[in-house]
Amino acid sequence: MAWIDKTDSQPTIHLEVWISKNSEPLILDLQNQSSVIKLCYQLLSLYNYPPNTEIILKDFKTGREELHLSEIEKVDTRFNNKFLISFVPLDLHIDSFYHLLTNESSSSMVLITNETYKSVLNYQFDNMSNYNAHIFRHQLLYVAIRDIINGQPTLFSKCLPYYFQHTDNNALFPSEIIISVFTEILSKMFADKYEWISVDSESHVPSLPSMNSNLSEATNFSKFIVDLISNGCSMRSIIRLSLGIFRPASFIVNFIILITDELLTRFDNPTVSTIVEDLFGCKWLYESFYDRSSIETFLNHKNYFDLFPFLVLRHYFYNFLQGNMTQVDMAAIFMAYDGGSIWINKKASTAVYTSMFECIYEIIEAENSPCLVLSKSQHESILRLLGKAGSIFKKYLTPYAIAQTQFLEVLEKTLTLYKFEPKGLLFIVVDYFIQGKLLNESFLNHYIHSTNQATRESFLIELNTYIVSPLPNISFVYEEPKKK
């Protein structure tokens, strides 16, 4: 088994590790002077050990201990060999240290500040190897946040918003450690408790535990997150990366609701709308729901329609194209937003275009056969869907140049994802938009030639291939089916 970790700019070191002399070796090509922390995580992951584990490399022939990885800072020529590998628990005595750090009775006569704790911790870290300090930070932060969640915050845990204001590599708690701790918190304290299905021993009917049965821990964690936001901490990447790996999941949606509701108690609606859009984003949020009915429930909670306009457009435009909403109802939603500046924001047009292409590819994928070229029935179904979408676009999106840009960007991104298949789809959609005056030909030409990206070349080739067989004129007048 081989693991490669190298770049052309640095010489590599060949490392072989063996669980025993009779086992198969793990072979690693390492970049010279690379971080041992990364190597430790790779080895622990490959051998399925937790992070708080010491890795010992022994001489393959003699069995004598050669390297304790936690005590080494960088990969060097010592690794250019083969070793027997063993693992032992790494006890950094975090519990006793945390008890001394947070023993408020012993420090009641001393003024404790953010900088006091920081000085103590930096002294502790300076006397540890990089790997041990990394694990120590992780364990310390986990315990501090756990106390907050359990409703027992300490003076130290109350300082976390101050420390989280800076999360670069030189910070007390770098962002990668915060993300790792948040992920562990969600996994150990919430995912197992609220998400996994259990089966009743008598009825054998599966049941899904509800977070609503005990909200105290989840509420405390959500309030902590909002405390961080209120103190100016940048939480976007931390939230998206830590919560994101669990999506779609009901407990993640519940956390989004709890965080949003807590924000509403501290800020006005426009401010909350701005915060949640930056924090979650339409695409990330949309992918958090396990089915469409849960989106409906979410939007009806405390009337979230004003807070999440892009999710509203993404969800309801899909419903409209699928025939689950009338054109009158869809138009009412567009009119509600048309009075403001929402269409100047590219995320609004991106939301509706993304829904349109989702519906188009559902038509294509409905046939259980590889689709390299559109069938006649698919072609006709797509034209009908474009007519339905065009009836809305022509009325509400035409005046905005940003809508043309977003149409082409979503089209390019979607087709790239599907490797520009099926053939002919690009031309059908572009030709349709040009005929309906939703897309200007000179704008299209400028977009295609504005960069030398390979996808733009594929764009041009696809259009030129099908331009010799233009489609018939297409009407953008959509009529609701008459009820029988």
Long-range contacts (C-beta under 8 A, 24 or more apart in sequence): 1-25, 1-26, 1-27, 2-26, 2-27, 2-28, 2-29, 3-27, 3-28, 3-29, 3-42, 3-46, 4-28, 4-29, 5-29, 5-30, 5-31, 5-34, 5-38, 5-39, 5-42, 6-30, 6-31, 7-31, 10-34, 13-75, 13-76, 13-77, 13-79, 13-80, 14-80, 15-79, 15-80, 15-81, 15-82, 15-83, 16-60, 16-81, 16-82, 16-83, 17-43, 17-57, 17-82, 17-83, 17-84, 17-85, 18-60, 18-82, 18-83, 18-84, 18-85, 19-47, 19-84, 19-85, 20-84, 21-60, 21-84, 25-82, 26-85, 30-75, 30-79, 31-75, 32-75, 32-76, 32-77, 33-74, 33-75, 33-76, 34-74, 34-75, 35-74, 35-75, 35-130, 36-69, 36-72, 36-73, 36-74, 36-75, 36-130, 36-131, 37-130, 37-131, 37-134, 39-69, 39-75, 40-69, 40-70, 40-131, 43-69, 43-85, 44-87, 47-85, 47-87, 49-87, 51-135, 51-138, 52-89, 52-90, 52-91, 52-92, 52-135, 52-139, 53-87, 53-88, 53-89, 53-90, 54-87, 54-88, 54-89, 54-90, 55-85, 55-86, 55-87, 56-85, 56-86, 56-87, 56-88, 57-83, 57-84, 57-85, 58-83, 58-84, 58-85, 58-86, 59-83, 59-84, 60-84, 69-131, 70-129, 70-131, 70-132, 70-135, 71-129, 71-131, 71-132, 72-129, 73-129, 73-130, 90-132, 90-135, 92-132, 92-135, 92-136, 92-139, 94-136, 94-139, 94-140, 94-143, 95-143, 97-124, 97-140, 98-140, 98-143, 98-144, 101-156, 102-154, 102-155, 102-156, 102-157, 104-154, 104-155, 112-155, 114-159, 114-162, 114-163, 117-156, 117-159, 118-163, 118-172, 121-172, 122-172, 134-177, 137-172, 137-173, 137-174, 137-177, 138-177, 138-180, 138-181, 141-173, 141-177, 141-178, 141-181, 142-181, 142-184, 142-185, 145-181, 145-182, 145-185, 145-221, 145-224, 146-185, 146-189, 148-220, 148-221, 148-224, 149-185, 149-189, 149-217, 149-220, 149-221, 149-224, 150-217, 150-220, 151-216, 151-220, 160-224, 160-228, 161-227, 161-228, 161-230, 161-231, 161-233, 162-231, 164-228, 164-231, 164-233, 165-231, 165-232, 165-233, 167-233, 167-234, 167-238, 175-237, 175-238, 178-238, 179-237, 179-238, 179-241, 179-242, 182-238, 182-239, 182-242, 182-243, 183-241, 183-242, 183-245, 185-221, 186-242, 186-243, 186-246, 187-246, 189-217, 189-221, 190-217, 190-218, 190-221, 190-251, 190-255, 191-246, 191-249, 191-251, 194-218, 194-250, 194-251, 194-254, 195-246, 195-249, 195-250, 195-251, 208-250, 211-250, 211-251, 211-254, 212-254, 215-258, 218-251, 218-254, 218-255, 218-258, 219-258, 219-262, 221-255, 222-255, 222-258, 222-259, 222-262, 223-262, 225-259, 226-259, 226-262, 226-263, 226-266, 229-263, 229-275, 229-279, 230-266, 235-279, 236-278, 236-279, 239-279, 239-280, 240-280, 240-281, 240-284, 243-288, 244-284, 247-284, 247-287, 247-288, 248-287, 248-288, 248-289, 248-290, 249-288, 249-290, 250-290, 250-294, 252-288, 253-288, 253-289, 253-294, 253-298, 256-280, 256-285, 256-288, 256-298, 257-298, 257-301, 260-304, 260-307, 261-302, 264-302, 269-306, 269-307, 272-307, 273-306, 273-307, 273-308, 273-309, 276-307, 276-308, 277-308, 277-310, 277-347, 282-308, 282-310, 282-311, 282-314, 282-347, 282-350, 282-351, 283-354, 285-311, 286-311, 286-314, 286-315, 292-318, 292-319, 309-337, 309-342, 309-348, 310-347, 310-348, 310-350, 310-351, 311-351, 313-337, 313-348, 313-351, 313-352, 313-355, 314-351, 314-352, 314-354, 314-355, 315-355, 317-351, 317-352, 317-355, 317-356, 317-389, 317-392, 318-355, 318-358, 318-359, 320-388, 320-392, 321-355, 321-356, 321-359, 321-385, 321-388, 321-389, 322-359, 326-480, 327-388, 327-391, 327-392, 327-478, 327-480, 328-480, 330-392, 331-392, 331-395, 334-392, 334-395, 334-396, 335-396, 338-396, 343-396, 343-397, 343-400, 343-402, 343-403, 344-400, 344-402, 345-402, 346-402, 346-405, 346-406, 349-397, 349-400, 349-402, 349-403, 349-406, 349-407, 350-406, 350-409, 350-410, 352-389, 352-392, 352-393, 352-397, 353-406, 353-407, 353-410, 353-411, 354-410, 354-414, 356-385, 356-386, 356-389, 357-410, 357-411, 357-414, 359-385, 360-385, 360-425, 360-429, 361-414, 361-418, 364-422, 364-425, 371-421, 371-422, 372-421, 372-422, 372-423, 373-422, 373-423, 373-424, 374-422, 374-423, 374-424, 374-425, 374-428, 378-422, 379-424, 379-428, 382-425, 382-428, 382-429, 383-428, 383-432, 383-474, 386-428, 386-429, 386-432, 386-474, 387-474, 387-475, 387-476, 387-477, 387-478, 388-478, 390-432, 390-433, 390-436, 390-438, 390-476, 390-478, 391-476, 391-477, 391-478, 393-436, 393-438, 394-436, 394-437, 394-438, 394-476, 397-438, 398-437, 398-438, 401-443, 403-438, 404-438, 404-439, 404-440, 404-443, 405-447, 407-433, 407-438, 407-439, 408-439, 408-444, 408-447, 412-455, 412-456, 412-459, 415-455, 415-458, 415-459, 416-455, 416-458, 420-458, 420-462, 423-462, 423-465, 424-466, 426-459, 426-462, 426-463, 426-466, 427-462, 427-463, 427-465, 427-466, 427-467, 427-471, 428-471, 430-463, 431-470, 431-471, 432-471, 432-474, 435-473, 435-474, 435-476, 436-474, 436-476
